[in-house]
Amino acid sequence: MSSTHRIAVIPGDGIGQEVCPAAREVLDAVGGRHDVTFRYDEFDWSCARYQREGAMMPADGLEQVRQHDAIFLGAVGAPGVPDHVSLWGLLIPIRRSFRQYVNLRPIKVFEGVPSPLRNANPGDVDLVVVRENMEGEYSEVGGRYGRGFPEEMALQEAVFTRAGVTRIADYAFELATRRGNRLTSATKSNGIVHTMPFWDEIVAERAAGYPGVSWNSEHIDALAAKLVLDPARFDVIVASNLFGDILSDLAAALAGSIGMAPAGNINPEREFPSMFEPVHGSAPDIFGQGIANPIGAIWTAAMMLEHLGHPAAAHEVLAAIAGVLAKTDLRTPDLGGSATTTEFTAAVLQFLGG
């Protein structure tokens, strides 16, 4: 049965403009194989727009993308624009207005891409970080006082709600039941006296509803060390906004390159569009050279396919990525090779067609 999806594409900044076309090529190719059509509406929301017009996106930007089936974002950030301006002017308003409270980041070690860790082998490391995406340490509560004076201070409040922790814990436990029935909860309740014990209590309450899932709680510092020492032991990791952000970037680096890491900002209830974005950022140091690794964006496109109800197509895309890495020497510079973005994408398309 044929289907059509309307996708809002925001290439954004830096290499986002180079990897979004790669993702679209792959989506169109696999879509043709599965009778799925994608209609793209592209938006120039970016730091360049901010420098030109004083805003990352127009005042009615959220309304312009509200009715799309999904949003595909390339990257955000550019020299000359403070990160808090670019993020809070585009990325975070979309996440919060569309209640994308799950940030999903799968990590795996592929055959042909050696991990910096000698004991991280293909097939052994295959985990998912489930990051709470709307509250926690990244709240808007706080402010600055006494600017420019000796007593100047900054106050930033972490906000954890029962509803917020409950829904992210439930999502993570449900995901664990579809994977290896193992879950680790990141905490720091020995040092953060209010929010983390609250997090721990709610995770334990929700765990009672999933008796088939083996789970444990790890302090974030020990968890980071264990992720380096033995990443294969982990399957699903659920974490607060800050902890999940740090752990997922660490895990991506352990898999070979942050340029390979995908992510989805998910509204599980599907009341609003979910947004999909590679983790690597805008990488202004290599922008314009045509050497950006497109794997993160292409894998992100596979995540979007699965979310839109096309798991077989998503599997084919991931298999094509794996095929190029396992059966060819083609690598972008971040993986030690000299291939361009275009060359690597063409190889993925060739494997996809085969």
Buried (B, 14 or more C-beta within 10 A) or exposed (E): EEBEBBBBBBBBBBBBBBBBBBBBBBBBBBBEEBEBEBEBEEBEBBBBBBEEEEBBBEEEBBEBBBEBBBBBBBBBBBEEBEEEBBBBBBBBBBBBBBBBBBBBBBBBBBEBBBBEBEEBBBEBBBBBBBBBBBBBBBBEEEEEEEEEEEEEEEEEEBBBEEEBBBBBBBBBBBBBEEBBBBBBBBBBBEEBEEBBBBBBEBBEEBBEEBEEBBBEBBBBEEBBEBBBEBBBEBBBBBBBBBBBBBBBBBBBBBBBBBBBBBBBBBBBEEEBBBBBBBBBBBBBEBBEEBBBBBBBBBBBBBBBBBBBEBEEBBBBBBEBBBBBBEEBEBBBBBBEBEBBBBBBBBBBBBBBEE
